């Protein structure tokens, strides 16, 4: 028993020292640069490859729809991370442009589009002038192109960018709810809608304010109509109720963190209000810092397709998205706590100029999200 206790104590001490070393220098962009670039090297080797390789990187047990979703999200978040890096470290701009270009081509492929085509019964790019939603696919692709343009990308994807944003804007404005479903017959997932609002906001900045009225209108209605009365947070889900939408009672930490992150790219004031409410209802500091998945009950061990593993109440994806909120809204102390939690759970592996969390071997999308959130400014 004494030997066992000694071994466990030794492992804990080693882990504590590992985490301390791995997270030293957090909050200083020059100190973080080496680790950030090494993580980008790891991601680009796996994502800027081929459509089939990206699909093969996704977990096989989650089914075709979620493999497609996760593949698109991996492409999207890797592109966001690379654009962020180009802004943080301008000497990396040309490398970022090269890889984002490659990743957009992959996201445009039939292999990646298939998950959305199967649910809507038509290829999303074939239906660009049609009436069906396709909001999840359109919004992420448009956001990727917007970041490519932001850091100096050429006009290669201008037709797609213009067509995607025109389609999203038209369908949103034609909807009496000002929202579109991700898939037919399902609730409206507010984070998915917010990607569209973010993409339209980028387009407006780059094209003389076009579609800015839609962004403004959506945000105003969100503040008035789509707020959970118990927490004050923007809804996770909206359900059709006649000619209006009602807020579903389920408010999730993962969705609220993601909502807050997207809002920080559109409306900083609203985002800051939501961020304070997020911390009030979902922040957990013991035994490690992070975001809980449920504010009204405990879950010490569970699994959720969106939240990921839930351990000691903490939501894996909620905690990761909160890194983006903390970074973009200037809460560097909480950011440091969140990155320490990521290190405790993920355990960084470094080899041959690359670094990644060990958990990336199971879910590459998590590595892409963490880097995108960490580098957001």
C-alpha positions in Angstrom: 0.0 0.0 0.0 2.8 2.4 0.9 4.5 1.6 -2.5 1.3 2.3 -4.3 0.7 5.6 -2.5 4.3 6.6 -3.2 3.9 5.8 -6.9 0.7 7.8 -7.2 2.2 10.7 -5.3 5.2 10.7 -7.6 3.0 10.7 -10.7 0.9 13.6 -9.3 4.1 15.6 -8.6 5.5 14.9 -12.1 2.1 15.9 -13.7 2.1 19.2 -11.7 5.6 20.0 -12.8 4.7 19.1 -16.4 1.7 21.4 -16.3 3.7 24.2 -14.7 6.4 24.0 -17.3 4.0 23.7 -20.2 1.9 26.7 -19.2 4.8 29.0 -18.2 4.8 32.3 -20.2 1.0 32.2 -20.8 -0.3 35.7 -21.5 2.7 36.9 -23.4 2.3 36.5 -27.1 6.1 36.4 -27.7 6.5 33.6 -25.1 3.6 31.6 -26.6 4.7 31.9 -30.2 6.8 28.8 -30.3 4.1 26.6 -28.9 1.4 28.2 -31.1 3.4 27.7 -34.3 4.3 24.0 -33.4 0.6 23.3 -32.8 -0.3 24.9 -36.2 2.4 22.7 -37.8 0.7 19.6 -36.4 -2.8 20.7 -37.6 -1.8 21.8 -41.1 -0.1 18.4 -41.7 -3.4 16.6 -41.0 -6.0 19.1 -42.2 -4.3 20.7 -45.3 -4.1 17.3 -46.9 -7.0 15.8 -48.8 -10.8 15.5 -48.2 -10.6 11.8 -47.6 -7.7 12.2 -45.1 -9.6 14.8 -43.2 -12.6 12.5 -43.0 -10.4 9.6 -41.9 -9.1 11.7 -39.1 -12.6 11.9 -37.6 -13.7 9.2 -35.1 -15.3 6.3 -36.8 -17.9 5.6 -34.2 -19.8 8.8 -34.4 -21.7 8.1 -37.6 -21.6 9.8 -41.1 -23.4 13.0 -40.2 -21.2 13.8 -37.2 -18.1 12.8 -39.1 -19.0 15.3 -41.7 -19.8 18.0 -39.2 -16.6 17.5 -37.3 -14.6 17.5 -40.5 -16.1 20.8 -41.5 -15.6 22.2 -38.0 -12.0 21.1 -38.1 -11.4 22.8 -41.4 -13.2 26.0 -40.1 -11.4 26.2 -36.8 -8.0 25.4 -38.3 -8.5 28.2 -40.9 -9.5 30.6 -38.1 -6.4 29.7 -36.1 -4.2 30.2 -39.1 -5.7 33.6 -39.8 -5.3 34.6 -36.1 -1.7 33.6 -36.3 -1.1 35.7 -39.4 -2.5 38.7 -37.4 -0.5 37.9 -34.3 2.7 37.1 -36.1 2.7 38.9 -39.6 5.8 37.0 -40.7 3.6 33.9 -40.9 1.0 35.5 -43.2 2.1 33.8 -46.5 2.2 30.4 -44.8 -1.2 30.9 -43.3 -2.6 32.0 -46.7 -1.2 28.9 -48.4 -2.8 26.5 -46.0 -6.1 28.3 -45.6 -6.4 28.2 -49.4 -5.9 24.4 -49.4 -8.3 23.9 -46.5 -11.1 25.9 -48.3 -10.6 23.7 -51.3 -11.1 20.7 -49.0 -14.2 22.2 -47.4 -15.7 22.7 -50.9 -15.2 19.1 -51.8 -18.1 16.6 -52.3 -16.8 14.4 -49.5 -17.2 17.2 -46.9 -20.5 18.5 -48.3 -22.1 15.0 -48.2 -23.2 15.2 -44.6 -25.3 18.3 -45.3 -26.5 17.0 -48.7 -27.8 13.8 -47.1 -29.9 15.6 -44.6 -31.4 18.2 -47.0 -31.7 16.0 -50.0 -29.7 18.2 -52.3 -26.1 19.2 -52.6 -25.7 22.6 -50.8 -23.7 24.2 -53.6 -26.2 23.0 -56.2 -28.9 24.6 -54.0 -27.2 27.9 -53.6 -30.0 29.8 -55.4 -32.7 27.6 -53.9 -34.8 27.8 -50.7 -33.4 25.2 -48.4 -31.4 26.3 -45.3 -27.9 24.6 -45.5 -27.0 27.2 -42.9 -24.4 25.1 -41.1 -22.3 24.4 -44.2 -22.8 27.8 -45.8 -21.8 29.8 -42.7 -18.6 27.9 -41.9 -17.4 28.0 -45.5 -18.2 31.7 -45.8 -16.4 32.4 -42.5 -13.3 30.6 -43.7 -13.3 32.7 -46.9 -13.8 35.9 -44.9 -10.7 35.1 -42.8 -8.7 34.3 -46.0 -9.7 37.7 -47.4 -9.0 39.4 -44.1 -5.3 38.5 -44.1 -4.7 39.4 -47.8 -6.1 36.5 -49.8 -6.8 37.0 -53.5 -10.1 36.8 -55.4 -10.0 33.1 -55.9 -13.1 32.4 -53.8 -14.9 35.7 -54.4 -17.8 34.1 -56.3 -18.4 31.5 -53.5 -18.1 34.2 -50.8 -20.6 36.5 -52.5 -23.1 33.7 -53.3 -22.9 32.1 -49.9 -23.5 35.4 -48.1 -26.3 36.4 -50.5 -28.0 33.0 -50.0 -27.7 33.2 -46.2 -28.9 36.8 -46.0 -31.9 36.2 -48.3 -33.1 33.1 -46.5 -32.7 34.7 -43.0 -34.6 37.8 -44.1 -37.4 35.7 -45.7 -37.8 33.7 -42.6 -40.5 35.0 -40.3 -38.3 33.7 -37.4 -35.1 35.4 -38.7 -33.5 32.0 -38.0 -32.9 28.9 -40.1 -32.8 25.2 -39.0 -29.5 23.3 -39.3 -31.4 20.3 -40.4 -35.1 19.8 -41.5 -37.5 19.1 -38.7 -35.1 20.0 -35.8 -34.9 22.8 -33.3 -32.8 25.9 -34.3 -29.3 25.6 -32.9 -28.4 29.1 -31.9 -24.6 28.6 -32.2 -25.1 27.5 -35.8 -27.1 30.6 -36.6 -24.4 32.8 -35.0 -21.7 31.5 -37.4 -23.9 32.9 -40.2 -24.2 36.2 -38.4 -20.4 36.3 -37.9 -19.8 35.5 -41.6 -22.2 38.2 -42.7 -20.6 40.7 -40.3 -17.1 40.0 -41.8 -18.7 40.4 -45.3 -20.2 43.7 -44.3 -16.8 45.0 -43.1 -15.1 44.0 -46.3 -17.9 45.1 -48.7 -19.1 48.5 -47.7 -21.6 47.5 -45.0 -23.6 45.1 -47.2 -25.8 42.9 -45.0 -24.9 44.9 -41.8 -28.6 45.6 -41.3 -29.3 41.9 -41.1 -26.6 41.5 -38.5 -28.0 44.4 -36.5 -31.6 43.2 -36.7 -30.6 39.7 -35.6 -28.6 40.9 -32.6 -31.4 43.3 -31.5 -34.0 40.5 -31.6 -31.7 38.2 -29.8 -31.4 40.6 -27.0 -35.2 41.1 -26.8 -36.7 37.7 -27.6 -34.2 34.8 -27.3 -32.9 35.2 -23.8 -33.4 32.5 -21.1 -35.3 34.0 -18.3 -33.6 32.0 -15.6 -29.9 32.7 -16.5 -30.1 35.7 -18.7 -28.1 33.9 -21.3 -28.8 33.6 -25.0 -30.7 30.5 -25.8 -29.0 27.3 -26.7 -32.0 26.1 -28.8 -35.0 27.8 -30.2 -38.3 25.9 -30.9 -41.0 27.0 -33.4 -44.2 28.1 -31.7 -46.7 29.2 -34.3 -45.4 32.5 -35.8 -42.7 33.0 -33.2 -39.9 31.2 -31.5 -39.7 30.1 -27.9 -36.5 29.5 -25.9 -36.0 25.9 -25.1 -35.4 25.4 -21.3 -32.1 23.5 -21.8 -29.2 25.9 -21.5 -25.9 24.2 -22.0 -22.5 25.3 -21.0 -20.9 24.2 -24.3 -23.5 26.2 -26.4 -23.4 29.2 -24.1 -19.6 29.4 -24.3 -19.8 29.1 -28.1 -22.5 31.7 -28.3 -20.4 34.1 -26.2 -17.3 33.5 -28.4 -19.2 34.3 -31.6 -20.9 37.3 -30.1 -17.4 38.7 -29.2 -16.7 38.8 -32.9 -19.9 40.9 -33.6 -21.0 42.9 -30.6 -18.4 43.3 -27.8 -20.8 44.9 -25.4 -23.4 42.2 -25.6 -20.7 39.5 -25.5 -19.2 41.0 -22.3 -22.7 40.9 -20.6 -23.1 37.3 -21.7 -19.6 36.4 -20.6 -20.2 37.7 -17.1 -23.5 35.6 -16.9 -21.6 32.6 -18.3 -19.1 32.8 -15.5 -21.9 33.4 -12.9 -23.8 30.3 -13.9 -21.3 27.9 -15.4 -17.8 28.8 -14.1 -16.1 26.2 -11.9 -12.8 26.7 -10.2 -12.3 23.6 -8.1 -10.6 21.2 -8.5 -9.7 22.8 -11.8 -11.0 25.9 -13.7 -13.5 25.5 -16.5 -17.1 25.7 -17.7 -19.7 23.3 -16.4 -22.1 21.7 -18.9 -25.1 22.1 -16.6 -25.7 25.0 -14.3 -28.6 23.4 -12.4 -27.3 19.9 -11.6 -24.0 18.0 -11.3 -22.6 15.5 -13.7 -19.4 13.9 -12.5 -19.0 11.7 -15.5 -20.8 11.7 -18.8 -20.5 12.0 -22.6 -22.3 14.4 -24.9 -21.8 14.5 -28.7 -21.4 18.3 -28.5 -19.9 18.8 -25.1 -17.5 15.9 -25.4 -16.6 14.0 -22.2 -18.0 15.6 -19.1 -15.7 15.0 -16.1 -16.2 16.5 -12.6 -19.0 18.6 -14.1 -16.7 20.2 -16.7 -17.7 20.4 -20.3 -14.7 19.7 -22.6 -15.9 21.9 -25.5 -17.5 24.5 -23.2 -14.2 24.9 -21.5 -12.3 25.1 -24.8 -14.7 27.7 -26.3 -14.4 29.8 -23.1 -10.7 30.2 -23.9 -11.8 32.2 -26.9 -14.2 34.3 -24.9 -11.6 35.0 -22.2 -8.9 35.8 -24.8 -11.0 38.1 -27.0 -12.6 39.9 -24.1 -9.3 40.4 -22.3 -9.8 38.2 -19.2 -6.3 36.8 -19.3 -6.3 35.5 -15.7 -9.2 33.1 -16.5 -7.7 32.3 -19.9 -4.6 31.1 -18.0 -6.7 28.9 -15.8 -8.5 27.4 -18.8 -5.3 26.7 -20.6 -3.9 25.0 -17.5 -7.0 22.8 -17.4 -6.5 22.0 -21.1 -3.0 20.9 -20.3 -4.0 18.8 -17.3 -6.7 17.0 -19.4 -4.9 17.0 -22.8 -1.1 16.5 -22.0 1.0 18.1 -24.7 3.2 16.0 -26.8 6.0 17.6 -28.8 8.1 16.0 -31.5 9.9 17.2 -34.7 8.7 20.7 -34.7 5.1 19.8 -33.8 3.0 19.9 -30.6 -0.4 18.7 -29.8 -2.6 17.5 -27.0 -2.6 13.7 -26.6 -6.4 13.8 -26.9 -6.0 15.1 -30.5 -5.4 11.5 -31.4 -9.0 10.8 -30.5 -10.6 14.1 -31.7 -8.6 16.3 -34.0 -11.4 18.9 -33.9 -10.6 19.6 -30.3 -7.0 20.6 -31.2 -8.3 22.9 -33.9 -10.8 24.5 -31.6 -8.3 25.0 -28.8 -5.8 26.7 -31.1 -8.4 29.0 -32.7 -9.7 30.0 -29.3 -6.3 30.6 -27.8 -5.2 32.9 -30.7 -8.3 35.0 -31.0 -7.8 38.7 -30.5 
